[in-house]
Amino acid sequence: MCDSPRIARTAALFAVGALVAATSGGGASASVPAGPPVFSDPLTIDNTYFPVVPGAVKVSRGKDGSDRITVVELFRSDTRTFVVGGATVACRALQETEFEGGELAEISVNWFAQSDDGSVWYFGETVDDYDDGVVTGHGGSWLVGGPAGGDPPETMTVAAPALFMPGNPEVGDEFRPEDLPDGSIEVGTVARLGRKVRTPAGLFEDCLEVGELHLPDGETETKWYAPGQGVVKAKGKHEQVLLEASTLPQ
């Protein structure tokens, strides 16, 4: 049976996200920081819904259309510094490797830091797209301050990091994990708290449900974040991915 009130509520959240993204540059609430972040200990990323633990590994599997996909997340031990507002901020790396139909499709390296209020900030990613084992492009690559030595030269330059996960998310919170110079915008809206999600890795309680609106194409996606694990389920129009295994402590 279709849960019509829930669908209507989610649609409303997406509509608000689209309006704000188009007109005002992002929403605000008591739990979404309004001012610039302060990074006194950026490498300690212990946010409940998005912890970054060097050495940990997560494996998720699912389908994208008719293709079977596998995503391997490796929390690397290396770090990288970025300059924001004249201050140097150290970030941790999350490497995501995606296989489609058993073939390597993409490897991305993503950089994160945690501010003093517990929020996680996204400093960018470099992307390698693969076809038949050969790198064919770097679409979607962006970094705070732009590319440095070894980065794809077409990497987009962004002035400031993006809020990836509030320190204490509340229903209705809105934030932009991506807002890029090419017009690509991702608007996240906290839809529900306290959700139960079952995956091959087990039953996860007290999950955070976040609706994502991708502009300008208008595609939507829902992600469920479990305490201590980060994303354990993601579902789009033609795609669903579920956590299968994780070495992150529960």
N, C-alpha and C positions, 0 to 999 in steps of 0.2 A: 504494500500500500504506500502511496506517495505521501510524504509528510509535507503538505502544502504550506503550513505556517513557517516551517523551517526554510523551505525554498524561497518563500517570499522575503523572509528576514535576511537570508544570504544575498539575495538579489539586491535588496535595499542597501546592504553594506557595500556591495560592489559599486552600486550607482553613486553612493556618497564618495567612495574612493575615486571614481572617475572624475566627478565634479571637482573635487579638491585638487587632484593631480593636474587638471586642466587649467585651474584658475588661481590657486593660492599657494602651491608649492609644498603642501603637506599639512596634515592635521596635528592637533595638539591635545594632550590630556594631562592629568596629574602624573601619570606614570610614564609618559613619553617626554624625555628631556627637551626643554625649549631652548636652552642656551648651548654654547659649545661644550663638548665633553672635556673632562679633565682626566688625564691618564697618569696616575702615580705608580701603578703596578699593572701595566697593560698585558703582561704575559701570563698573569693568573686569570684564566678564563674559566670560572666556575659557575657561570649563569645556569640556573636550574634547567632551563629548556634548551640551552646550547652550550654544553661544556666542551672544552677543547683540551684533551689529555694526550700529550705526546706519546707515541707508541701504540695508541689504541687503533683498532680496525673495526669497521662496520661493513657488512655485506647485505645488499638489498637486491631483490629480484622482482620482476613483473613483466608487463607487456606494454608496448607502444604500438598500437594498432595490432597488426598480426605478428610483429617482431617481438621475440623474447629479449628482455634487457636485463643486464646485471650491472650494478653500480657498486664499486669498491671504494670506500672512504678510508684514507690513511692519514692519521694525524701525525704529521712529521715533527721531528725534533728541531729542525733548523728554523731560524728566525730571520726577519728582514725589517729594516727601519724605514719609516716614511717621515717626511717633515710636514707638519700641519701648524699653521699659524706661528711659524718660527720655532716650534718645539719638535723634537725628535721622538717618535713613537715606535716602539718595537712591536712587531706582530708575529703571530704564529701561523703556520701553514697547514692547510687541509687540502690534500690531493684527492681529487675525485677521478676515477677511471671508469668509463662506461663502455660496455660491450653491447652490441646489437646483433642478434642472430649469431652469437658466438664470435663475432669479429670486433676488433678494437675500433671504437668510433670516436672517442674523445678522451683527452686527459686535460684536466684543468687544475691549476694551483691557486688556491684562494687564501687571502690574508685577513686575519682577524685580530682585534685587540679589545680588551674590556676596560671601560671607564670606571671611575670611582663609584658611580651609582649602581654598578652591576650590569649595565647595558653592554651588549656586544656590538662592535662597529666593524663594518666591512670596508677594507681598504683596497679591494679590487681583486682581479683574477687575470691570469694569462691562460689562454686556451689553445690547445693543439687539436685540430680536427684531423681524423685519419680516414683513409680509404685504401683498402688492400695493404695495410701496414705502413703506408706512406703519409706523411703530414701534408695536407692539402690546403690548410688555411688556419686562421687564428681568430675567427669571427667572435665578437663579444668580449674581446680582451680589453680591460681598462684598469688603470692604476691611479691612485692618488699621486699627483706630481708627474705622472707620465712614465714612459718606459725608460729603463736604464740598460746598461750593458747586459746582453743575453736575452732581453725581452723582445717579443715581436715588435718590429718598428711601427706597425699599424695600430699598436695599443693606444686606446683613447686616454686622454688626460683629463682627470677629474680633480677639482680643487680641494675637496674635503671628503672624509669618509662618510658612509651611509649607515644609518641605524639598521642593524640586522635583527636584533632582539632586545626589547626593553628589559630593564632589570627586574621590574615587577609588573608584568603585563596584565591588563584589565580588559574586559569586554568593551569593544568599541575603539580601542586604541588603533591608531593608524600610523603607518610609517612606510618609508621608501627604501627598501634594500638596494635598489638600483635607480639611478636617474642620470642617464648618460647623454653625452653631447650629440649622439646620432638620433636622439628622440626616443630611445627605448627607456621605458619607465616601468617599474614594478611597484605596485601599491599593495602592502599587506595590511589586513584588517583582522584584529582578534575577534573571532565570531563566538567562541564558546570556551569555557573552562571546565575542568573536572570530567573530561570525556574518558571513556574506556575504549581501548583499541586492541584488538587481537591480531597478531601477525605470526608467522612461523617461528619468530623468536620468543613468543610468549604473549601473555596478557599484560598490557600496560594501563595503569590507572592514573587519574589526575592529569590527563593529557590536555594540551593547549591546541585548540583548533584555529588555524589561521587561513583566511581566504586571500588568495592572491589574484590581482588583476594586472594583466600585462598589456601595456599600451605601446604602440598605437593599434595593435591588431585586435585588442579586446578579448583575448583568450583568458580564461579563468582556470584556477587550480586551487585545490584545498590540501593543506599539509597539517599533519598531526605531530606535535612535539611532545615526547615523553620526558618526565623528570630524569635527569642523569643520562639521557640518550640522544637528545635532539630529535630529528625527524625519524619517525618509525613507519609512517604511511604518507604517500602522496598520491593524489588522484586528480587527473584532468579529464578532458573530453574523451580522449582515446587512449589514455595512459593510466596505469596504476602500478605503483611500486610499494613493496612491503619489506620491512626489515626481516632478514633471515638469521643473521648472527651478529653479535657485537662483543667486543672485549671491554667495553666501557663498564665500570662497576654500576650495578643497579642498587 
